[in-house]
């Protein structure tokens, strides 16, 4: 696997240092891009693709949930988190940061 980008390392360190009470989220020992999340009301899996942060992370509910934006396999079904819509959102966010 390719070396992790500085941003993922920094965000992971912050997540571990400033943990949310009652929620355990830390990278898998074999794959630092994979975060099984436990605690709270739901169990989730979080995966950071190689292209993160210009491509949306992948999130999957392991706990059965009934919600209009979650499919039967637990995947989030929002267009804003898919393909070009997410890339445009990132570009707008980066432009706004540069303007300030």
N, C-alpha and C positions, 0 to 999 in steps of 0.2 A: 504494500500500500504506500502511496505517496506520503511524504512528510505533511503533517498537519499545518494548515495556515496559522499564522500568528493570531488571527481573530478567534479561531476556534479554541486555541490554547488559552487565550485570555478570558474568553467567555466561560470556558469550563472551569478555570481556576476561580472565577468569580462565583459561579454556581456552587462550587464546593465550599468556598469560604463564607458565602452568605446564603446558606441553605434555608429554605422555607420550612418552618416548623411543621412536622408531621408528614413531610414529603421527602422521599429519598430518590435522588436522581444523580447518578454518576456513570461515567463511561464504562462500557464493558471492558474487561481485562484484555480480550483478544482483538477488539475493534473499537478504537477511541471515538469513532463517529456514531456509534450505536449507544443509546441511553435507555435501558429499561427503567421505567419510572414506577415506583411503588409508594404506597401510603395514600392518604387522602381518601376520596370516594371511589376513584377509578384507577385502574392500572393502564398505563400507556407505554408505547414504544416510540422513541424519537430517534430518527436517523438523519445525519447530516451528510448529504451527497458530496462528492468530490468538488462540485461546482458551487457549493454553499459559500458565500452568501448572495450570489447572483441567481441562484436557483433555490426555490423554496425547500425547507426541510421537509421530511416525511414524518407524519405523525399517525399513529394507529392506536385506537382504543382496543385494549385486550379485554376489558370488561364490556359485557353486552350493554349497549346503550341505544335508546330510541330517540333519534333526533333527525330533523329534516336534512341536515348537512353532514350526516354520517351514514355511510352505506352499511350493508349487512356484514361486511368483513371488518368494520371498524375504521375504515379510511375516511378522512375528511373530504367532503365533496364540494369544495368551493372553487369556482373558476379563478378567483383572485390568487389562489395558491398554485395554479397550474400554468406552465409554459410562459407564453409571451406576456400575459397579464402580470405575473409576478416580476418579470424582468423590467417591464415598464414602471411598475410601482417602485422597484429599487432605484431605477434611473431617476425618477422624480424625487425620491428621498435624497439621493446623493446630490442632485442639483440644488435642492433646498438647503442642504448643509453648506454647499459651496457658496451660495448667495449670502449666507450670514457670517 
